[in-house]
Amino acid sequence: MKIVLLDAATVTNGDIDLSVFLKLGNLTIYDITAPDKVAGRIEEAEAVICNKSLITRDAIYSAKHLRYVGLFATGYNNIDICAARELGITVCNAGSYSTNSVAQHVFAFILNYASKVAEYNSFVAQGNWINSRSFSPFVYDTTELFGKTIGIFGFGSIGKAVAEIARSFGMNVIASTRTPCTDNRYSYVRFVDFQELLSSSDFLTVHCPLTDRTACLFDSKAFSAMKKGCYFINTSRGGVLDENALLDALESSHLAGAAIDVLTEEPMRRDCPLYGAPNITITPHVAWAPYETRKRLIDIVFGNLRNFISGTPTNVVS
């Protein structure tokens, strides 16, 4: 089998070996593939593996031997699923590989905001504690998480993991989800509609795929409906929010702050509305990226392709 891996640099900087895929066929690896290069690089491929490379209808139809697309990701909005389905091409994703790391990142954001860890570290590093009159200078307002309400939009594996961590901090947990949860393990979660989620959350965190239904769901109307002083977190997909609307909500101080790991366009553009925005913490799409998480991802993607070759495909999305 001729296997083409389009964007290896998005899953390893050399710390993870991708040669395991050689066990399954002839392997060609590209670090990064620009959109206008995709069609040419996959035209002879039987299997394509990628993370965020855009696999368009034209690219799929020009790849006459293509039978399989494997994703180093849970989301698959970069693949023209309809075209793949029309040609009988199997598409498999890597569901749930990053559950623990993304939930961890969400609470890194929340704890940094609540305890002002970064700000106080800078305060000390600048020599201000040395010059303080008090042993405990109250420079930044901090808050306890206990008793606060966290709202979770989307209650898949990551949403559930976030709920478990929130419960351990004594937070009240509410969630809004399209698919009702009947698992008794989450009986402590109160499920609410979208409007109540907006109006009742002290912290609101987003864990949904990017679809036609969720694109720009968090717009100016949604941000205006949030409780004043809410802290907004997005580690899902950048396209679920209107970045200009978030900027307005931050500049008006309607939101206490925001933390995001994803943008509509990545890498960040210099003209991104959120570049330099007040009261925001931005990380460069790394919530999923701990070494252990990426190693698990490689194992899942390898298993998906191996199972496809053996006739028992797993994690099929199309």
N, C-alpha and C positions, 0 to 999 in steps of 0.2 A: 504494500500500500504506500502511495506517495503522500506524505504528510507535510503540510506547510504550517509553520507557526509564525504568525504575523507580527506580534508585538511582545517579544520576550522581555524587553526592558521594563514592562509594566508589572512583571511578577518576580523578577530577580535582578539583583545588581551583581550577580556572580556568586551569591551565597547559597543558592539553590541550584542543583544540577538538573538540567532538562534533558539530558541524554537518555533518561529512562524511556523516552518515546521511541528511541531507536529499536527497542524490543518489538515494536509493532509495525515497523516499516522503514522506508527511506525518509529521512527527516531533513527539511530545510528550515533554518531558523533565521528570522529577521528581528533585529532589535526593536525597530519601529517601522511602521508602514504608513506613508502618507495616503490620504484618501484616493488620490489619482493614481496610486501604484497598486492598489489592492487587486483590481481585475487582472492585471498582467502577472502578478505573483501567484494567483490561485488558478490560472486558466488550465493547468495540467494536474492540479491537485485532486486527489480522491477524498482527502480529509483535510479540513482547515481547523486550526485551533487559534483562538484569539481572545483578547480581553475586551478592548473598546474599539478595535478597528471596525470601520463601517462596511458592512457586507450588503451592498445594495442589490436591487433587482437585476440591474444590468450586469453586475459582477457575478451574480449567481447564474444567470442565463448564459454568460460567456464561459463559465467553467464547466465544460462538457462532461468531465469525468467525476464531478463532485458528488459525493454520496453522504457526506457527514460534516457538520459544523459543531465543534466543541467550544464551550465558553469557559474562560477563567473568570466567571462572574455568575451571580444569581440573576441579575437583570439581563434581558436580551433585546432591549429596544434598539440596539445597533444592528440587528439582523432583520432583513426583510423576510419575516416569517411566512407571509402569504406566498412569496415567490418560492421559498424552500418547500412549502407544502405542495404547491402546484407540481414541482418536479420530483416529489417523493424524497427530498433530502432530509435526513434526520438531524435535528438540532437538540443538543443536550447542554444543560447548564450545570452549575455547581451549587445547588441549594444548601443553605445552612452552614457552609464552611466557616463563615465569619461571625456567627452569632455571638460568641463570647467576646471577641475583640471589639465589635461595634458597640455592644452594651457597655463594655468597659470604657470605651471612648466617650460615650454619652455621659457617664458619671465622672469622667475626668473633667469634662466641660462643666458639669453641674457643681462639682466640688471646688473647682478653681473659682467659679463665680461666687459660691456661697461663702467660702473661707478666704478669698482674695489671696491665694497662695502666691501667685506670680507677682502681684503688686507689693506684698509685704517682703518678698525676697528681694525685689528691686530696691525697696526702701532700706533694707539692711545693707545690701551691696553698695549703696551710695553713701554709706557712713552715717545715715540718719539715726540709727538706733544708738550709735556711739554718742551722738550729741543730744539724745533725748533726755528730758527731765524725768520721765517716768520709765519704770521697768517694762511697762505694758502700754505703749502709745496707741491710742485709738485713732488711727489715721484713716482707715477704710471701714465702711459699714459691712459687717458680716452677718450671716443669718444661719439659724439651724434648719436642717431639712425636716426634722421631726415635726409631724403635723401638717406639713405643707402638702398641697395636692399636685401630683404629677399627672398630666394628661398624655396619653399615648395614642397617636393616630396610626392605626394598622397594628393588628395583634397576631402577627405571624411569629416565627421563632425568635426574632430579635426583640419584638415588642414584648413577648412573654419573658425573655431574659431581663429586659429593663424593668419589668414589673416586679420580678423577684428581688432584684437589687434594691429597688425603691422600697419594697416591703421591709427589707432588713434595716433600712434607715427610719422606719416608722412613718413613712409617707402614706398619705391617702392616694389610692391608685384609681383613676378612671380611664376608660379607653373607648375609642370609637372605631368600629371595624365593620367591614362589609359582610364578613362571614361570622355568624354567631359562634361564640365559644361555649361549649357545653362541658368542658373539662373541669371537674370539681376542684382540681388543684388551684384554680384561679377564682375560687368563690369570693375571695377578698377584693376582687376587682369589680368596680361598678361600671357597667357598660351604659354609655350615654350616646345621644345623637351628636352630630358634628357641632351644632350651635352651642350645646351645653359644654362640650369639650373646650370650645373657645372661651366661653365666659367664666368657666370655673377653674381653669388650670393656673397654678402659680408657675409651673414649668410645663412646657408643651414640647414633646419630642415626636418627630415624624419617622415612621417606619413602614412606608408603602412603596410599591413599585411605581415607576413612571408610566402612566397609561393616558389615554385620551380623557379619562375621568379625573385623573389626579393632576394633569398638567396645569400649572399656575393656579392650583386650588387655593393656595395661600396667597391671596391677592390683597388689595387695599381693603376690601370689604371684610375679609377674614381677620386681618390684623386689627382693624378697628373694633371688631367684635370681641377681641381678646380682653381679658381682665387687665386693667391698667397695672403696669408693673410686672407683667408676665415675662418670663425668660424663655426664648424660643430656640429650639435646637433642631438642626436638620443634618442627618447623616445618611439620608436615603439617596435621592437624586436631586440635582440642582434644579431641574425643570419643574419640580412640584411647587415652586414658589416664584412669585414676581419679585425680582431683586430690587427694582425701583420702589415697590410698595414696602418691602422690608426696610429699605433705607429711610423712607418717609416715617415709618413707625419708630425707628431708632432716633432720628433727628428731632422728632416731636416729643420724645421721651415717653410715648405711650407704652412702649416696651422698655423694660429695665435693661434689656440687653439681648444678645443673640450669640449663638455659637454654631458654626456650620463647617462641614467637612467637604462639601460638594458645591459646585457651581454649574450654571447653565452651560458655560463654555470653559473647558479645561484643556491645558493649563489656564490659569487666570490671565485675562487680558488687562492691559494697563487701564483701559477705559471701563472696566467692570464697575458697576454702580457701588459695590460694597467695598471696593479698595479704599481704605482710609476712612470707612464709616465709623461713627462713634459707638462705643460700648459693644463692640463685636469682637469675637475671637474666631479666627479662621485658621483651619489646618488644611493642608493640600491633599485631600482625598486619601488619607492614610489610616482611617479608622480600621480598615480591614487588613492592615499591612504588617502586623507582627510576624516574626520569622515562623513561629509555630503555626500561625494561621495560613501563611503562604505555602508552607510544607504540606499542610492538610489539603489545601486547594489543589496542588499538583497531584497528590495521590487520588483525589476525586476525579480530576479531569483525565488522568491516565486510566483509571478504572472505567470511566464512561466509554472511552474509545476502545479499550480492550473488550468490554462487554458488547459494544456494537459489532465489532469484528466477529465475536463468537455467536452473534445472533440473538443476544439477550440485552438489548439496550436499556440503560438506566438513566434516570433524570431527564427524560424526554420532554421537551416543550413543544416540539412539532415533528 
